[in-house]
Each structure stands twice: as C-alpha cells, then as structure tokens.
Amino acid sequence: MTDLIITIAIFIIAHMLPAIGPLRRGIIKTIGKAPYIVGFSLMSLGLLGWVGVAYANAPYIELWVLPRFMFWLPALLMPLAIILLVAVFTNPNPLSIALKSDGFNENKMGVVSITRHPLLVALLLWSVSHMVINGDMASVLLFGLFTIMSLGGPASIEKRKKQKMSADQWQRLSAATSFMPFWAMVAGRARLNIATIGWPTIVAGLVLYGVLFYLHPHIIGVVPYP
C-alpha cells in the first residue's frame, strides 16, 4: 500500500504544476499550446500507468460488497466518458481544458452543450464507477483521488478562463452549459445537437471504447462485466 500512496503523491504533485501560472504560461509560450496539452497528456498517461502498476500490486482490503448487476456500471458509463475524452481534442472549448478554443461557435456548442468540462467529467465517470464496484481500500485511494481532482478542478480552471474574457462574455457562454453532464439541458438552457459534436468524434469514441473493452482483461486482468 505504501508504493501506491507514493505514486499517487507523485501524480498529485505533477498535476499541481499547471496551477503555477507563470510556469504554465512559460512552457506554452516556448512550445505552443497544442504541444503542451499533448505532452502533458502523455506524461499523465505515463504516470497513470505507474500508478496502475502500484495499484495492481497493492494488498486487497475489502470495504464493501455490491450485487453483481452493479458491475455493469462502468461498462454503461464509459462509452460517454470516452466520447467526452475524444471531444477534448476535436471540439473547440474556450471554457475548459481543450486542444483548441479558437473556432468555438456559441450557436453550435458541440460537446460544451453536454458539459463545459468534458475532460473532468470523463475522469469523474471513470473514477466513481470503478471505485464503487471495486469496494476495497486501494480502489478508494486511487479512484477517490481522481474523483476529488475531477470535482475540484472546475474552480481553478474557470478562474483562469474568466481572466481571458470579459465578465459578459463568460456569462453568455457559460449560461448555456453546466459542469454536470446534461444538466443544462434538463434546466432548459441547452439543447443536444449530436451533429455539432461531430459524428467522427462519436464514432472514434465508440471505437476506442471497444478497443479498451477488449483489452481490459488482457491489460488489467479483469473482465469489464459481471
């Protein structure tokens, strides 16, 4: 369990660095925004793999047991999570983490109409669903960390984004969306238009989900369904 705690601590420190404004801006100015996002994503994946190894080797300490039908939870939630993840790289989004913000059309908001923080929501869906079905100490440590990160992230991200636009612009753009997925639609502030998200994005997300679903037992060692 000690190795898992250490790797989680390193992961947290690495992801606190972007919160240092001058450091983040200096890196982006030097290499560009797109290489920064791609490079940071690759680093995150590498650290995530390291954490995954420590998690796999951690002792199993059971905390709760759920009915078997609950084990469908990740399989049902992850298609949406993967589509949101792909949309981070394909849909313009000036309100949160995205590969690009230029070209955003407030009349065709794309994934932003579902949530203005697609990356964080994808992380939230993944972490909560896996923490719930595993029900052990190591899973609470690992997936609990990512749950906290996904819930705590919007405040700092939105603070930075608000500094780049006027208060009226932020109010206008954010009014038609929400952090929690589909909540703006339930409240009547947004409408779902799949075409603005892009069928290539949706198809790519579903294909990636299928690949991950197939590889899950081979890489993780666990079949992703009951």
N, C-alpha and C positions, 0 to 999 in steps of 0.2 A: 504493500500500500504506500510505502514511503516513496518508491520510484514514481508512482502515479502522481503523488502530491507535488514532487519536484518538477516533473514535466508540465503539470498544469500551471505551476507558478511561473515557469519559463514562458509558457504560452501567453499567460496574462501580461507579463512584462513586455513581451514582443508586441502585443496588441495595444499596450498603453502608449507606445512611442508615437503613433499617428496623432494622439491627442496633444502632443507638443507642437503647437502651431508653427513656430519658426523652423523646426526640423522638417516637418512635413512639407512646408512651402519651399524650403531649400532643395529638397530632393526632387519635388515636382518641377521646379524651375530648371534643375540641372538635366533631368532625363525626360521630362514630359509627363503629363497626367496619365496617358494610356499605359506607358511602360511601368509607371509607378503602381497603378492598380493591378496590372498583370503580375508584376514582380512580387507585390505584397500578397496577392492571391496564391502564387506558387509557394512563397515562404510559408503562408498559413497552412497550405496543404501538406507541406513537408513536416511542419511542427505537429499538425494534426495526426499524421502518420506515426510520429514518435510517441505522441500521447496514446494513440491507439495500441501500440505495442505494449506500453506500460499498463494500459487498462486490461489488455488480454492476459497479462501475467499477474495481475493483482488477485489476491485471495477473494473467494466468494463468500460474502457475509449477507445472508438473506434478511431482508427487512419486511417484505410483504409478498403475498401470492395472489394473483388475479385469475379469473376464469379464462379458459383457453380462447374463447372468442375474442377477448381483448387483444390477442396477439395479432389480429388483423389491423390494428390501429395504425402502425407505421406504413403498412402496405397501402392503406387507403389515403393517408395524408401525404406521403412522399411524392406522388405524381405532381400535386400542386406545388410542393416545395421545390422540386427540380425545375418546373416551368418558371417559377419565380426567380430561381438562381440563373437560369439561362437568360431571362429577360434583363437581368442586371447588365449583361454585355450587349444586348441588342436594342433595348428601348431607352431613348433619352429620358433622363430624370434629373431635373435641377434641384429636387427636394431631398435627395438622399445619396447614398453611395451608388454610383453607376459608372460605366465606362465612359459615357458622354452625357453632357447636359444640353449641348447645342442641338438645335433642331426640334426641341420639345414644342408640341402643339397643344395648347390647353383645351382645344376643341376635340382633339384626338389624343387622349392622355395615355392610351395604352395600358401597360401594367400598373401605372400610377393610379388608375381608377379602382384597382383592387386594393392596393396598399402603396403608400408613398415610401415604404421601406421594404422592398421585396427581398433584399439580402437578409435582413434581420428577421423577417417573418419566416423565410425558408429555414434559417437557423433555429428559430423558435419551434417550428413544426417538427423538425428533426429531433431536437434535444428533448422536448417534452414527451413526444410519443415513445422514444427509446428509454427514457428514464422511467416512465410509467410501467412499461411492460417488463422491464428487467427487475426492478424492485430489490436491488442489492446496494451495498454501501459504495462500491466502486462506481456503479452507474449513477448514483446520486451525486458523487463528487464530480464525475466527468460531465454528465449531461446537465447537472444542476449549474455548473459553471457556464455552459453555453446558454442556458435559459436566462441566467442573470445578465449575461452580456447582451443577449438579444432584447431583453426588456429595458435595460439601462442605456442602450446605445442611442435611441432616438433623441434623447435630450441634448447630448453633446453634438450629434450630427446636425440637428436642426439649429442649434446655436451658431454653428459655423456657416450653415447655408443662409440663415437670416442676415448675416453680415454682408453677404454678397448681393443682396437685393433689397429693394425698399420694403417698408412695412406693408404698404398697399399691395405690392406685387406678391409678397409671401402670403398675405391673407387671401388674395384672389386665387392663387394656385393651390394652396393647401385646403381651401374650403370645400373643394370637390373630391377630397380623398380623406384617408384616415390611416392610422398605423395598423389597427387590427383589420385583417382582410375582410373585404365585402361590407364592412360596417357603414361606409359612406353610402353604399347602395341601399342598405337596409334603411338608412336615415333619409333616403331620397335625395342625396346630394350628388350622386354619380350614377351612371348607367354603364353596364357591362357591354363593351363592344370588342368582341374577340378579334375582329379584323384589324383593329388598331394595335393590338398586341403583336399581331403578325403570325400567320399560320406557320411559317418556318420556325419561329420561336417555340410554338406549342409542339410541333412535330419533333423538333430537336430535343425538347424537354422530355417528351414521352419516350423517345428512342433512348436517351441517356438513362432514364428511369429503368427501362427494360434491360439495358446492359448492366446497370448496378444491381438490379433484382437478380439477374442470372449469376453475377459474380459474387454476390453476397455470401453464399455458403462456402465458396472456394477461397475467398479472401478473409472474411470474418469468421468463418467456421460455424455459422448459424443460418438455418433456413429461415427466410424472412416471412413465414406464415405458419400457422399452427400445424 
